[in-house]
Amino acid sequence: MKTMTVYQTDHDGCYLYPVVANELALQPDSFNIPYGAVETEPPAAASGMVAQWSNGAWATVLDNRSTALYVASTGAQYPIGGSVEVGGASVSYNGLGPIPSWLTTTAPAAPAGQ
Protein backbone atom coordinates (compact mmCIF):
# COMPACT_ATOMS: atom_id res chain seq x y z
CA MET A 1 0.00 0.00 0.00
CA LYS A 2 1.33 3.41 -0.96
CA THR A 3 1.35 6.45 1.28
CA MET A 4 1.83 10.16 0.67
CA THR A 5 2.48 13.12 2.92
CA VAL A 6 -0.20 15.80 2.99
CA TYR A 7 -0.37 18.99 5.04
CA GLN A 8 -3.16 19.53 7.56
CA THR A 9 -4.70 22.99 7.97
CA ASP A 10 -7.10 24.43 10.53
CA HIS A 11 -10.49 26.07 9.84
CA ASP A 12 -8.69 29.29 8.75
CA GLY A 13 -6.38 27.43 6.37
CA CYS A 14 -3.33 27.79 8.65
CA TYR A 15 -0.77 25.01 8.41
CA LEU A 16 -0.74 22.68 11.42
CA TYR A 17 1.39 19.58 10.68
CA PRO A 18 2.20 16.91 8.07
CA VAL A 19 -0.06 13.84 7.89
CA VAL A 20 0.38 10.48 6.17
CA ALA A 21 -2.45 9.67 3.74
CA ASN A 22 -2.88 6.00 2.84
CA GLU A 23 -3.81 4.63 -0.56
CA LEU A 24 -7.38 3.34 -0.75
CA ALA A 25 -7.32 -0.46 -1.00
CA LEU A 26 -10.01 -0.68 -3.68
CA GLN A 27 -8.96 2.44 -5.63
CA PRO A 28 -5.28 2.31 -6.62
CA ASP A 29 -3.59 5.73 -6.78
CA SER A 30 -6.41 7.31 -4.74
CA PHE A 31 -5.57 8.40 -1.21
CA ASN A 32 -7.55 8.95 1.97
CA ILE A 33 -6.71 12.64 2.41
CA PRO A 34 -8.11 14.12 5.64
CA TYR A 35 -10.55 17.02 5.47
CA GLY A 36 -8.64 20.30 5.37
CA ALA A 37 -5.36 18.72 4.27
CA VAL A 38 -3.62 19.73 1.04
CA GLU A 39 -1.05 17.94 -1.11
CA THR A 40 1.19 20.96 -1.72
CA GLU A 41 3.94 21.48 0.86
CA PRO A 42 3.65 24.84 2.68
CA PRO A 43 6.45 27.41 2.61
CA ALA A 44 8.58 27.96 5.70
CA ALA A 45 7.15 30.80 7.76
CA ALA A 46 9.34 33.32 9.57
CA SER A 47 8.78 34.11 13.23
CA GLY A 48 5.46 35.92 13.71
CA MET A 49 4.10 34.54 10.44
CA VAL A 50 2.11 31.44 9.49
CA ALA A 51 1.58 29.60 6.20
CA GLN A 52 -2.07 29.87 5.14
CA TRP A 53 -3.80 27.93 2.34
CA SER A 54 -6.26 30.19 0.53
CA ASN A 55 -7.74 30.11 -2.98
CA GLY A 56 -5.64 27.08 -3.97
CA ALA A 57 -2.24 28.44 -2.93
CA TRP A 58 -0.04 28.99 0.12
CA ALA A 59 0.78 32.47 1.41
CA THR A 60 2.55 33.59 4.55
CA VAL A 61 0.55 36.00 6.70
CA LEU A 62 1.06 37.80 10.00
CA ASP A 63 0.09 35.59 12.93
CA ASN A 64 -1.34 37.58 15.85
CA ARG A 65 -3.36 34.72 17.35
CA SER A 66 -1.25 34.63 20.53
CA THR A 67 -0.99 38.42 20.88
CA ALA A 68 -2.94 40.08 23.69
CA LEU A 69 -5.40 42.44 21.99
CA TYR A 70 -7.70 45.12 23.37
CA VAL A 71 -10.66 46.97 21.87
CA ALA A 72 -9.27 50.45 21.21
CA SER A 73 -12.47 52.30 22.13
CA THR A 74 -13.11 50.53 25.45
CA GLY A 75 -9.86 48.91 26.57
CA ALA A 76 -11.67 45.59 26.97
CA GLN A 77 -9.55 42.52 26.27
CA TYR A 78 -10.45 41.03 22.90
CA PRO A 79 -10.77 37.25 22.45
CA ILE A 80 -9.55 36.15 19.01
CA GLY A 81 -12.61 35.53 16.82
CA GLY A 82 -14.95 37.43 19.12
CA SER A 83 -17.52 39.89 17.78
CA VAL A 84 -17.45 43.58 18.69
CA GLU A 85 -19.74 46.38 17.58
CA VAL A 86 -17.78 49.20 15.94
CA GLY A 87 -19.57 52.09 14.26
CA GLY A 88 -22.85 50.19 14.31
CA ALA A 89 -21.42 47.11 12.60
CA SER A 90 -20.44 43.77 14.10
CA VAL A 91 -16.76 43.07 13.35
CA SER A 92 -14.42 40.21 14.11
CA TYR A 93 -10.69 39.46 13.77
CA ASN A 94 -9.28 35.93 13.52
CA GLY A 95 -5.72 36.96 14.43
CA LEU A 96 -4.37 36.64 10.89
CA GLY A 97 -3.00 39.54 8.88
CA PRO A 98 -2.61 43.13 10.05
CA ILE A 99 -4.33 44.11 13.30
CA PRO A 100 -7.40 46.23 12.44
CA SER A 101 -7.56 49.82 13.65
CA TRP A 102 -10.36 49.04 16.13
CA LEU A 103 -7.92 46.84 18.09
CA THR A 104 -4.68 47.68 19.90
CA THR A 105 -1.87 45.75 21.57
CA THR A 106 -1.61 48.43 24.27
CA ALA A 107 -3.18 47.33 27.55
CA PRO A 108 -5.34 49.95 29.24
CA ALA A 109 -3.74 51.83 32.12
CA ALA A 110 -4.50 50.46 35.56
CA PRO A 111 -6.87 52.62 37.63
CA ALA A 112 -5.13 55.06 39.97
CA GLY A 113 -4.15 53.54 43.29
CA GLN A 114 -3.56 50.04 41.96
Secondary structure, DSSP 8 states (H G I E B T S, - for coil): --EEEEEEE-TT-BEEEEEEEEEETTEEEEE---TTEESS------TTEEEEEETTEEEEEEB-TTS-EEETTT--EE-TT-EEEETTEEEE--SBSS--TTEESS-----TT-
